[in-house]
Amino acid sequence: MAAPSATADGLLSGADIRAIAGALELRPTKKRGQNFLVDPNTVRRLVRLAGVGPDDVVLEVGPGLGSLTLGLLGAARRVVAVEVDPALAAAERLTVLTRDALRLVPADLPRDGLDESLGAAPGVLAANLPYNIAVPLLLGLLERLPSLQRGLVMVQAEVADRLTSPPGGRVYGIPSVKLAWFAAARPAGPVPRSVFWPVPNVDSGLVAFTRRPAPAPEALRAAVFAAIDAAFAQRRKTLRTALAGWAGSPAAVDRITRAAGVEPGARGETLDIAAYCRLAAARARER
């Protein structure tokens, strides 16, 4: 079901979104982070910043009532939309998967036997992510879907700052370092509250990313992430203190940090992903 569009390029206006929600008797819920995008200009901006072109297969998470979906369909070869609570009508070049995106795996993605091109795995992620699960959702998708090579996601402004912060930055933390394992990320601009319905109580921001080769073998990733978790569990503590449990003892931390070329008196928030990889590799050699 869809209301007549108020824009010349087929995008939904705020009135359209409210009309569709009313016809479906849909009430946006905070539990699912349902704040629908109602500004066509913002949709056009997101599609442009995501760099979506006619050869791209795009993965969208949480399409809701389809405002961003329509913009993506106008630019992409195909859109695969993942929605735990679907409210979209069928459209050409659109596949809607009723899945929990936190558990999405390659086997869930469509494979169209009649047209191999339509069944291509998504290479671009473009989504207004549910804010309450944005970090684990983004990291999980990059982990489980190696076909994703780049993307643009909308998240809470504070989360956007954390995801894109450099080492030593004020909000540099676990999301910053773990995202750096998978991709190079950068801030892509703010999004005003007024473009959503209902209007949220938080500011929003855009994060653009491009996948890059992993900084260490995949078999080492769990150990690297464990080191990151340990280092930030006691923020502003030195590595000698913060990593003692992870390494086995303060003395082990001294040996591991020396082998990794890292100062044991440094703090976790000053290390980049490469340093954490060296720490994990040095610990592995000790075992």
N, C-alpha and C positions, 0 to 999 in steps of 0.2 A: 504494500500500500504506500502511496506517496501523494503528497499534496503538490499542486501545480507550483513550479518554481517561479520565484520573483526575479530571477536574474537571467540575462540573455544567454549565458554560457551553461545554463542548466544546474547551477548550484542552489542550495537551499538557503532561504532567508530565515531570520529568526521566527517570523510568523509561520513559515512552513514547518519548522521543527516543532513548534508548540502545537500546531494543528495535527501533525502525525502522532505526537505523544498523546494528545487528547483522544484521537481516534482509537489508539491502542490501549487507552486507559493506563498509560505508563506514567508512573511517578518516579522521578529520579531519586536514587537512594545514595546516601553518604557512604553506606557500607561498601558499595561497589564503585565508589568514586565517580558517580555519574554526573558530570557537569558537561553538557553537550555544547559543542562549538556551534555558534549561531551567526558568525560573521563571515560572509563570502570572501571578503578581502583577505582575512586571515587565512582562509583555506588556500587561496591563490598563493599567498606568501609562503605557506608551508610546502606546497607542491614545488614551488620554484626553488626554495632553499634546499629541498631534498634532492634536487637535480633529476627528477623523474623524467625519463624519456620513453619513446615508443618501443624500445627494445627491453625495457625493464619489467620484471615480474616483482611486484611489491607485496610485502607482508604488512598488513595493518592489524594491530591488536586493539580490541575494544572499539569497533566501528559505531556501536550505538545506533543512532538513527540515520547514519550515512552521510553526514555533511562533508567530512574529509574524504570519505570513500568516493563520492561523486567527483571530487576534484582529482583524485588519483586516477580514476577510470578515464578521465578526459586526457590524461597524459601518458599512462602506462600501457604496456601490452596486456597485462593481466594483473588483477588484484586478488590476493588471498586474504580474506578477512577472518580473524579468529575472535569469536564472541561467546562468552559463557552464557549470556542472556540475549539471544539474537532478536533483532527487531528490524531486519532489512528485507526488502523485496529482492527477488532475483533480478539480475541484470546481465547483459552480455559481458564476457570477459571478467566476471566476478564469481568467485567461489567463496561461500560462507561456511566456515567450519565451526560447529558447536563443540568447542573444546575449551578447557582451562589452559590458557597460554603458559602458565607456570609449568605445565607438564607436556607442552607441545614437543614432539619429536619428528624427525624426518618422515617416519612411516605414516604420520597423520596427514602429510601434505598430499594434494591431489596429483594423480598421474593419469592424464587423459590419453587413453590408448589410440583414439582416432587422430589426435593432433599432438604430436610430441612437443611442439613449441608451447602449447597451452599448459602442459604439465611440467614445465621447467620449474626447478626449485627457486623460491624467492631469493633475489640477490640484494634487495633494498628493504630496509625496515622504515616505515613512515607511520607514526602513531602518536596519538594523545594517550600516553600510558596512564593506567589507574594510579593515582599518586601514592596510595597507601602501600603499593607493592612494586613501585617503579624500579628500584635498584635490583632486587632479586630477579624480577622479570627480565630486565635488560641483560643482566649478566648470564642468566640461564639460557636465553635465546641465543646469545653469542656462543655459548658453550655447546649447545645441542644442535644448532643449525649452522654448520660451517659454510653453507651457501651464502649467508648474509655477509656482504662485503662492505656495505656502507649504509648510512641511515640518518634519519632526523627524528628525534623524539621530543615530545613536550612533557615536561615534568614540573614539579614544584620548584620555584626559583631557588630555594636553598639547596635542593638536591642537584639542580643543574650546576650550581657553584661547586658543590663537592665533587661531582663527576669530572669536572674539567679543571680542578685546581692543580697547580704544579707542586712538586715537592717543596716543603717549607711554607706553603701557603697557609693562611689562617684557618681554612676549612679543609685542608688536605687530610684525607683519612682513608678508611678501608675501601669505600666505593671508588675513590680516585685511583688507588693502586691496582685494584683488581680489574677495573675497566682497562687500565693501561696494558694488562696482559694480552687482551684481545684486540685493542684498537687504539688509534690516536683520536682523541676527542677534543672538541673546542666549543665554546659558547657560541650560539648562533642568534642571540637576541632575546629580549623580553617579550612577553605576551600579556596584554592588559586583561584584568579581570572581567571587563565589560563585554568581552567577546563570547562569554559562556552563559548558559542558562542551565540551572540556577547560577547566579553569580557566586563564585567560591570565596572563601575567607582567606585565601592565600594567593600570592603572586605566582606566575608561571614563567618558565624559561625554556628555551630551545637548546638542545645539545645535538651537534652533528658529529658523526664519527666515521672513520674509515678503518676497516680491518687491516692489520699488519701481521707479519709472521710472529709467532709466539717467541718470547725472549728466551725460552728454555724448552727442553723436550716436554711433551705433554705428560709423560710419566712423573715429572717433577712438580706439576701444578698443585697438587693437593698439599705437598710439603711447603711450597711457596705461599699458598693461601693461609696455611696454618701459622707460618711465621708472621704474616701480615696481621692476622687476628690477634696473635700474642703481643705483637709490638704495640698495637693500638688499644689493647685491653687496659693498659696502664699508661694512658696518654701522658706525655711530658716526663715519663720515667726514662732513664737511660736503657739502652739495649741490655746492658749487663744485668739489670733488674728485671726488665719486662720479658726478656727471652729465657730467663733461668728455667722456668718450667718446661718450655718448649725444647730447650737444649739438654736439660737434665741437671744443670747446676750452673752457678755463676762462672766457675772455672771452665766449664765446657763452652760457655758463651765467649769467653776470652779466646779460646782456641779457634772456635768457628769464625768469629769476627776477624781475627788476624788472617786466617786462611782465605777469607772472602775479601780482604782489603777494606774492611769497614772498621771504623773506630768504635770500640765497645762502649765508650762514653757518649756516643751519638744517641739521638732520640729517633724513634721510628718515623716521626712525621717529616724527617729530613731526607729519608731514603727514597730513591726511585725504584721502579719495578726491577731494574737490572741488579740493583744491590740486593734486593730480597731473593732474587734467583741465585745469586752467588752464595748467600747465606744458606739457602736450602741445599745447594749442591755441596757445600762444605760440610754441612751436618750429615748428609748422606754418605760422604766419604768416611766419616768417623764411625759409622755403624758397620 
